[in-house]
Amino acid sequence: MNLIKLKKLANARQFNDLEGLWPEALEDDEVEPVVLVPIIGQVRRLGEPERAETLLQLLLASVEEKNGKSARLVTAAASAAHLPESAYLRRELKQLFQTLNNDYEHLPGLLDKLLAEREPLTKAVEAVERYLRLRPGAFFSDRSHLEPGTVEEVDASTARLEVSFSGRHETIGPEEVAEVIILPPEHFPSMILYRPDELRALAQDDPEGFVLKALASTRNQTCSYRELRKSLVTLEGEEAWTGWWKKARPRLKKSTRLDLGTGTQPTFRVLKNERTFEERVREQFSRIKDPEQKLDFVLDHLAGVRKDKDADEDLLTEMGNAAARLAGQQLEKDPVLTLACLSVHSAVEARGVPVAKMNPQAAVAVLSRIKDPSLMPTRLSDRMLQAVLEFVHRSMPDSWAETWGGILPRTGRMVCDSMVRELLADGETEILTKALTAVLKHPTASPDVICWLWRARHAETKTARTLDALPGLGTGEVLVGILELMDATGRMTALSDDKRLRKVIDQAQDTLALYDGEPIREYIDSIDKTSARSFKIRIEASSGMRASSRTSLLTLLRGAHPDIFVESAKPWEEDVFYTTESGLTRRQGELDHLVLDALPAVAKQIGEAASHGDLSENAEYTAALEKRDQITSNATRIESELARAKVIEIEMTRTDFVNIGTHVTARDLLNGQEESYAFLGVWDSDPDNGILSYRAPLALAFMGNSVGDQVEYGEEGDRRSWEILTVEPASPFREDG
C-alpha cells in the first residue's frame, strides 16, 4: 500500500476514495498501524470527525484481530495526540485500560478521575500509564529525597498516593506524580529498603541471583567488592559477611553469567557471552603484554583462589611457567624484575602444582646483579615486594635476614610491619636494630618506616615491648628523627611545591599526634634541662612543622621546664650560627661543592637515567631524584645557616664564665681526672680533640658557669659531674696564639 497516496487523498479531501482504500491498507502486513493514525488525525482536522472515528474504529478492530487487545491499547494511546477531542477514543481508552488491568482494584476510580472530559487526552493517557506503574509496592525517586520511595496506598477518588521514604510518610498528587522517576520493580537499592526479607532469602539460596540482581540496577552492570559487601551487611549485619562470602565465592566463580575480577576483593560484572571462570582468566592473562602487569595478575589470581579447592591446577601451571619464561627474558636488562618473576614462580610452585623447576641458587645469582637492593621498594609494588621477600626467605635460609635488613629502610608501613615481625620471630634483633638505626640516621630516606617505628614502639603490643628494649631506638631518638624529617622536608618544599613532600610532612605530624601525645609528654618529663634546651631549639627551628604543632610541643616543654623559657643575659643570639673564620670557610666550601659539583653531577645522572625508558620502571632514575632531593635539602639548609653566620668576636672569649670561644679545664668529681674542652663554632667541632660546638648538649651544660661551679650532664645511671677549674680564651683567640 502506497502511504503517500493515502495522505494525498486525505489532504485533497477525497474521503470516499480514502475509505475505499482503507481496508486494503489495514490488510497490508507491511504497514504499521501507528503510521495510519496521522492520516486519521488529518481527516478530523479537515472537518470530518465522524468519518475520522469510523476509520479509527476499523483500524483498532484490525489491530486487535491481528495482535490482541494489548496492541489495540497501544494504537489507541498513540491516537490520542491526533484525536484529542474524540469522545469515542476517550471511551475506548477507558474500556481498554480497564479490561487489560482488571486485577487493579483502584483503576476504575482513577480512570474516572484521570480520563474526565476536562483533561487533555494526551496528558490523561500519560497519567494513567504512570499510575498503572505506581501501584502499591512500586519504587520511585524524586529530586527532594536522597533515598528512593515506595507507594503504600492509592486514593482513587483524588488520584493521590500515600508514599514512604524510609518510613517517613507523605502524600503526593497528580502534579508530583508527573515529575517522579519510576524505578524498575526489581530496583536493588529500593528492595534493600522495602523488601529486605526477599533479598535475604535470595542471598542465602541463590548467591548468583543475588549478585545479578545487584548488578542489574547499576549503570554499567558492574559493582565493586566493597559495594556488594555494603549491601549484604545492610541486610544481614556486619558479622554475616565473612561467612556468606566464604560460601558464596566458589559458587559465584563457577557462574557462566558473572565475571569475578582477580584478587581478594574482586569487581563483579555481567558477562555478555557466557564463559567459565577459567576461560575468562586465560583470556585476560593472554591479553596482558606488560611483564609487571602479568606478574600482578598472577598474584591477584593466587590471592583469589584457595589452596585446596578452588585453584585450577592446569591454569596455575601455565601461569607459573609463564613467570619462569619472563625471568629468562628479563635477566640481562632488568634483574629486579627478574627477581620478581622468580618470586611469582615460587609462589605458584608453593601451591603444589607441577611447574618448571628453577635453580635453587637463582635468588643469590640474581641478587648479585642488583646494584642496590635497598632501592627495590621504590621499584616494586608492596605486594610484589612481599612476594620477593618471601622468595628470598625460602631460597636463602642462611642469609635472608641480612638482605631483608638492607631493604627494610625504604619499605612502606605495611611491608615494614610484616618484615619486623618476621625478623623478631627469628631472633634477628641485631640486623633489625642496625636497619632501624639507619632509618634514624637518614629519616628523609625512610619517612614511612620512621613513622611506623613511632607508632609501633608506643603501642600496647609484644612488638612494642621488644622494640623498646633495642638499643638506640628510644623515644628521644625516634622523636628527634621525626623532627629532622619534618625540618628537612620542609626545607625541600621551599624549593619544590611537591605534593609528595607535603604528604610526608602531614604524615609525620599526624604520627606525633598519636596516643594523645602521651609518649612526648613522658619524654619531656624525663629529660634534664640541657636536653630540654636542645629539644626547644629543634622545635623552634623546624621548617616543616605546623604552627599549631609547634605551639603544642612548646607548651608541653614549658610546663615541664619553665626555666629554659626565661630570658637570660646570654652574650650570644639564639638564631645566629657563631663560628671561627676557618669554620666559616669550611662550611662555605661544603656549599660550593654541593652547588658546583654535586648538583650538576646528579642532574647528569637524572638525564642519563631518563633516557633509559619508562620512568615508572626506572630504579636508577628514582634513585637519582632522591639523591637530588637530599643534595638540594642540604644545600638549602647550609645556605640558610651561612646567611645567619657570625664570626666569634674576641670580646666574647674574654669573660669570667664559660662562653662561646672559651677553653675550660674541669675536674671529674668521680675519678678526680682533669679534662679540657674548647667551645667553638657550630662548624668547628672536633670531639676527638676536645673541641665542641657551643650548641652541643654537653657545651650547653657548661655555658654560663664560672670557676668553682659544678656542672652535671647525662641521663640517670650515666650522669657525670665536674668542677670548673679554669676559664680562658680558646687557642684561636689567645693573644699568644
N, C-alpha and C positions, 0 to 999 in steps of 0.2 A: 504494500500500500504506500502510495506517494503522500507523505505527510504535508509536503509543501502545497500540494493540490488542495488538501482539506483546509489548510489555513487560508489559501486564496479564496476558496468558496465562502468561508466564514466572513472574511474581510469584505467580500463583494456582496454580502447579504443574500447569497444564493443558498438559502437554508434548505429548500426542498432537495436540491441536488446533494447537499451535505448529508441530510438524513438518509438519502438513498444509498450513499456510500458508507454510512456509519457501520452497518452490520458487517460489511466486508473488512473494515478496519479492525473491528473487535475480534474477528476470526483469525486475523493475521498474527501468528505467534511471534513474529519478529518485532512487532510493535509493542513497546512497553506501555501499560495503561496510563502511567503518570504523564506521558508526553501528549496524551489526548486531552488531559484536563485543561490546559491553557486554551485550547480551541473552544471548549465548553464555556470558559470564562468570557471569551471574546463574544460569543453568541449572546450571552446575558448583557454584556456592556453595550451591545448594539440594539438593545431594546426588546429582546425576546427571552424573558425569564422563564416562561413556561416551556418553551422549546428547549432551553438550556437544561432544565431539570429533567426533561424526558431523555435527552442524550445522556445525562449523568446516571439516571436510573438504569438505562441499558448498559452503560459502562460498568457500574457496580455489580449488576447481575452477572455479567460476563466474567468479571474478575472472580466472583465467588464461585461460579461454576467451575472455573479452571483451577483455582488455588485455595479456595476456602474462605471462611469469614474473616480470618486474621488479615488476609490480603485485601479483602473488601474494606476493612477498617483503615488500613494503611492508605489506600487510594482515596477514601472519603476524607481522611485527615489532610491529605495533600490538596484536596479540592477546596479546603476552607479559605485559602488565600485568594482563590479565583472566584469563589461564590460566597462572599462574606455575608450577603443579605438573604441567602437561601434558607427559608424556613424548613423546606424538605430536608436539606443537608443537616440542619441542626437536629431535627428529629431522628434522622438516620444515624448520626454520630452517637446520640444519646442511647439509642437502642443497641448499637453495636458494642459500645463500651460496656453496657450492662450485660449483654449476652456473653461476652468474652471474659468477663470478670465477675461472674455470678457468685464467686466464693468470698467476695469482699463486701461485708455487711454494710459498710459506711458509704458505698459507692452511690446508691440511689439518691441519698440526700445531697452528696457532693455534686452529682450531675445536675440536680435541680438548681443548686446554687451557682455552679460554675458555668453551666450552659444556658443560663437565663437569657431572655431575648435582648436585654440591655447590654450584655457583654459582647465585645467584638469576637467574632467566631474564631479567628486565628489564635488570638490570645487565650480564648477559652479552651481550645484544644490543647495548647501547650500546658495550661494549668492542670487540666485533667490528667495528662500524661505524667506530670510531675507528682501529683497527689497519688497516682497509682503506684509510683515508685517509693513514695514516702508513707508506706503503711506502717503500723506499729512494729517496732523492731528494726526499721530501716536506719541506716547510718548517713550522716551528712556533716558538712563543715560550713562554717561561715567566718566572716572576717573579724567578728568581735570576740571569738573564743579561740584559744590556742589548741584545745583538745577537741576531738570530734564529738558530735552529739548523736542522740538516738531518739526516735519518735516513740512516745509512750501511749498517747491517746489521740483520737480524732473526733472533733465536734463537727459533724456533717452539716448541721444547720447553719453554721457560721464559717465553715471551711478554715477553722483554726486548729492548730496542732499543739498538743501538750508535749514538750520535749524535755530532755535531760542532758546536762553537760556534767558528767562525773558526779551525779547526784544533786546538782543544782537545777531546779525546775524552772522552766519558763514557758510562755505561750507565744506562738508566732502566728501571724495571719497571712493572707494571700500575698501581700506585698513582700514580706520577708521570705515566704516560701519561694517566690520567683527568683530570689537572689542567692539562695543557698546552693552549695555544690553537693550533689547527690553522690555518695560513695558506693562502691560495689558492696553487695550483700556479704561478701567474704573479706571485707577490708580488715587486714590483720590488726592494726593498732586499735581499731574500734572493737574488734572481737575480744581483745585483751581487756578492754574496759567493761564491756557489756555482756560478753558471752564467754567468760573465762573458763567455766566448767567444761565447755565443749572443747576448748583448746587444750586444757589439762589432759582430758581423755585422749585426744589425738596425739599429744606429745608422748604419752606412755604407750599407746597401742601402735602408732604409726609415725615414728620419728621422721621418716622421709616425707610423709604427707604434711607433717607439721612444718618442716623447713620449706617445702614447696609453697605452702600457703603463706609463709612469711615473705618469701621472695616475690610472690605474685603481686604484693602490694607495694613493691619498690619500683622506682622509676626505670631502672635498667635490669631488673630481676637479679640483683646482686646484693648481698649483705655481708657484713664482716662478722668474725667470731664474736667480737665484743657486743655487737648489736643483737645477735641471736642469744647470747648469754643474758643480756639485759632483759630480753623478752621472757625467757624461761624463768629467770629469778623473780620477775614481777608476778608471774603466775604461781610459782611453787615455793619461792623463798630462797635466800642465799645458799642455804646448806644443801639444797636439792641439786644444784648444777653439776657438781662433780660426779655424783652417782649417775645422773641422767646422761651426761656426756660420755662417760665410760661405756655405758651400754649402747648408746645411740651411734657413736662414732663408727664402729665396724659396720653397722647396717647402712649408714649413710655413704660410706666409702664404696660399698657394693652397688649403690644405686647407678643405674644407667641414665637417669634423668638429671642427676646432680653432679656438679663438679666441685670437689673439695680441694682448695688450693693446698700447697705443701706447707709443712711446718706444724707446730703445736697449736697455733691459732689461725686456722685457715680462713680464706674467703670463700663464701658459698655462691655458686652461680647455677642458673638453669641452663642445661645443655640444649643447643638447637638440634643436634643429632645425638641419638643415644649411643653411648660407648662405655666400655668398662673402665674402671679406675686405672688399671694397669695400662690400657691402651692410651688413655689420656696422658699419663705420666711419661710414657715412652715418647709420645708425640711432642710433648713440651720439651723434654730433655734433648731430643734430636734437633730441635729448632735453635737451641742456645749455642752460639758460636764463641762468645767471650769465655775464656778459661775460668776466671774468677766467678762469673755468674754460674757457670756449670758446676763448680765445686759448691757454691752456696746452695744450688738446687738440690744436690745430693744431701747436704747437711739438713736442709729443710725436710727432705723425704725421710731421712733417718729419724729426725725428731718426731715425725708424724706417724711412724709405724712402730708398734710394739715389737719387742724382740721375738716373741714366740709365735703369735697367732696371725698378725696382720701382714707381715712382710712377705712379698712375693720373692722367692729365692732367685729365680732367673733374672728378675728385674734388678735386684741388688747386685748380682754378679756382673751384669752389664755395666752398672754404674761404677762399681769398684774397679773393673778393668779399664774403663774409660779414664778414671783418675790416674791409674798407673801409666797409661799411654801419654797423658798430658804431662806427667812428671818427666818422662824421657824427652818430650818435645821442648820443655822449658829449661832444662838443666843448664845449658850454656848461657842463655840470655837472662834468666831470672831465677836464681837459686832460692829466693824467698818463696816465690810461687811454687817452685818445685817441692819445697818442704811442705807447703800447704797441700799439694797433690798427694804426697806420700801420707800425710796425716789423714786425709779423707779416705784414701785406700785402706789405711789401717783401721779406721773407724768402721768401714764396711766389713772388713775381714773379721772384726771383733764380733759381728753378728753371726759368725759361724757359717758363712756362705763360701763356696769354692772359688775364690778369686785367684788371680795370678800371684805367685809368691815373690816377695821382694827381698833384696839383700839385707840381712839383719844389720849390717853396718851402714845402711843407706843414710840414716839420720846423721851419723857422725860425719860421713863424707860430704853431705850437702851443707851441714852447718859450717864446715871448714871453708866453704866457698863464700859464705855470707860475711862481708867485711865487718859489719857492726850489728850483731843480733839484737842489741838493745833498741834498734830502730824498728824492729818488727811490729810492735804495737801501733806505730804510725802508718804502717803499710797494710796491715790486715784488719778486718773487722773483728770485733770482740769474739764473736762465735768462731770464726776461723782461727783466731789466735788460741782460743781454748782448745780447739782440735789439735793444733800444733803442739801445745804444751802437754796434752795427754799423750800424744805420739812420742815426744821426747822422753817423757816419763817412762813409757813402756819400753822404748828402744834403747835407752841409755841408763840402765838401773844404777850404775855406779857414779854417774856424773850429771844426772839430770838436774839436781838441785843447784849446782853451780851455774848451769845455763839459765835456769829459772831466775836465779838471783840477779843475773845481768839484765834480764828482760823486765823484771818487775817494776823498776822505777818509771817506766814510760807507759804502763798499762792504765786502763780505765778503772773506775771504782769497783765494778762488779768482778772483773777478772782479778784485780788485785786481792780482793777479799778471798776468793777461792784459792788463789795461789798461797796466800799467807796461811790459811787453814791447813793446806796440804803440807807445807813446809814445817809447820808446827807439829802436825801429826807424825811426821817422820823424824822429828827431833833435830831438824836443820836450823837451829836457832842462831848459830854463828853466821851462816850465809844470810839468813833473814835480817839479822842485825846490821850486817855490812850493807845490804841493799837499802834498808830504810835509813841508815846513816847517810848514804849517798844522796838520798832524797832530801834530807835536811840540809846538806851542803849545797845542793843545786835545786832549790824549790821551784824555780821557773821552768825547769825541765820536767817536773813531776807534779803539776798542780792537783791532778785528780788523786794521786796517791797520798800527798801530804794532808789533803782534806779528809781522805778516808782514814788516815792514821789518827787524826784528832777525834773523829767520830768513834773509831773502833776502840781506842785505848781508854775512853771515858764511859763506855757502855757497861752495863751490868752483865758481862759475859765472861766465860772462861778465857776466851781470846784476849779480852781486855786485861785480865789479871796476868796473863803470860806476857803480853806486851809491856805492861807496867814494870815487870822485873828485868826487862832487857836494858843493858847499859846504853846511855847516851840518847834515850828516847823519852825522857821525862817531859812533863807538861811544859816546863820552861823552854826546852829545846824545840819542841814542836810548835809552841806558840811563837817563838822568835822566827821560826821558819815560815810560818804563815804570814807574819808581819813583813818579812823580807819579800815574800811572794807578792803581796799587795803593793809594796813600795816599788819593786822593780817593774811590775806590770803597769802600775800607774804611770811610771815614767815613760814606758813604751807607748801608752795611749796618747801621750803628748805629741808623739811623732806620727802616730797612725790611728785613725778612728776605726779600729778593727773591732767588730762585734765579738770576735773570739776572745780578745783581751778583756773586754768589758764583762764577758761571761765568766772569765776566770776570777776577776775581782769580786763579782757578785757571789760566786761560789765560795770564795774564801771568807767573805763577811758573813754569809749565811751559816758557814761551818762554825765560826766562832760564837754565833748566837745559840748554838745547840745546848741542850741541857740547862737552859735558862742562865747561861753564863757562869754556872757554879764552878767548873774547873778553873776558870780565870780568877774568880774570887778566892778560891783556895790557894792558887799560886801566888797571888798578890799578898795574901795574908802571911805566906810562909817566907817571903824574901826579905833580905835586910835592906837597909837604907841605900847602900851602894847599888844593889841590883835594881831597887825601885827607881833610883835616879836614872839608871841606864834604860830601864823599861819606859820611863816617861819620855826620854829623848827619842826612842824608837817610835813611840805613838805620835808624838808631835811632828816628826819628820816624815811620816808615811805619806807617800804621794797618792796611793790608790784608795785610802780609807775614806769612807763616807764621813761627813761631819758629825752625823748622829752617832756613829760607832765610836769616833774619836772622843766625843764628849762623854759617852757612857764609860769607856775604859778609863779616861782620866778621872771621872767621878769615883769609880771604884778605887783607883790608886790614891786619890786624895783622902778617901775615908780611912784607908789603912796606913798611909804615910803622909800625913798633912804637912810635916815639917819640910819635905822636899819641895813643896809649893811656896814656901816662904821665901821671898826675895832676899838674898844675901848680898853683901858687898863684894862681889867677885870682881876681880880685875880683868875678866875676860867676858866677851859677848857670847851668848849661847849659840847664836846662829852663824857664827864665824868659824872657819876652819883655820886654826893657827898652825903655822909650820915654819921650819927653817928655810933659808934660801935654797939649800941643797934638796930638801924635801919637796919644795915647790917645783924645782927644776925636774926632779924625777917624775912627779905627777903630771907635769905638762908633757914630758916625754912619753908617758903612757897614753895620754890623749892623742898626741901626734901619731903614735904607732897605730892606734885604732882607726883614726880617721884617714891617714895617708897610706897605710899598708893593709891593715886587716879588712876594712870595709871594701876597698877595691878588689881585694883578693876573693872575698866571699861573693861579691857581685859577679865576678867572672865565673865562679863555681855555679852560681844560680843560672847564669846564661848557658853554660855548658850542659848542666843537668836538664834544663828546659828543652834543649834541642834533642833529647833522647826519646821524646814521645809524650804519651798521655800523662799529664802532671798528677792525676789522681792515683797513678800506679807507679810513681817515680820516687823511690825512697831517697835517692841522692838529692833530688830537688827539695823534698820535705826537710831533710837534714840541713841543707844549705840555708833554707829560710829560717829555721830555728837558730842556726849559728848567727845569721844576720841580726835577728831579733836580740840575741844576747849581746852581741857587739854593740849594737845601737843603744841598748839599755845601759851598758857600761859607759859608753861614750857620753851619753846624756847625763848620767849621774856624775861622772868626773867633771864634765863641763860646768854643771851646776855648782859643784864643790869649789872649783877654781874661781868661779865668779864671786864666791864668798870667802876666798882665802885671804889671809893677812899674815905677813911675816912677823914672827915673835919680836916684840920690842924689848930692847935691853933693859928698860926700866922695870919690866915685869919680872926679870930674873933677880933683881937686887932687892929682895924683901926678906923679912924675918919669918916668913911662913912658906909652906910648900905652894908653889905656883907653877904656871907654865914656864919652862926654860930653867927649872931648878934641878939641882942634884942633891939627893938625900942619902945620908948614911943612917941606918936604923939597926937596932939590936933585936933579934928574935927572942922574945921573952921565954920561949920554951927551952931552947937549946943554948942561948947566950951568944950565938954566932952573929957577926955583923954582916949586913947586906947593903949593897948600894944600888940606887935607882936614879936614872935621869928621866925627867918627864918632859918630853919634847912634843913636836907637832904630830898631827894625825898621819903624816906620811914619812915619819922618821923612825917608826917603830922597829926595834931590833931586840926582841926579848932575850935572845941568847947572850947578848952583851949588856943586858940590864937597861936598855933604852925602851921606854914605854910611851905609847900615845897618851896624851893628857886625858883622852876620852875613855881609855881602858878602865874597866871596873876597879882594878887594884889602884890605878892612879887616882881615880875619883875618891877612893877611901883615904888617900894621903892628903889630897888637896885641902888647903886652908889650915892645916895643922902646923904647929911650931915645935922648936926644940923642946924636948921633955914631954911632949904629948904622946899618948898611946893610941895606936891605930889597930883596929880589928878588921878582918876580912875573911870571907868564906862562909860556907854553909855549916849547919850544925854537924859535928863529927869531923869536920875538916877545917875548922876555924883557926886562924893564926893571929898572933898579936905581936906588935913591935913597939919599941920606944924610939922616938926620933932623936938622933944624936947631933946631926948637923944638917943645916940647910944652906946651900950656896949656889951660885950660878953654875949651870951645866957647862961643859967644856967649850961649846961654840961661843959662849958669852963671857968667858973669863978674860980678864984684862991681860993675863999672861998667856992666854991660849990663842 
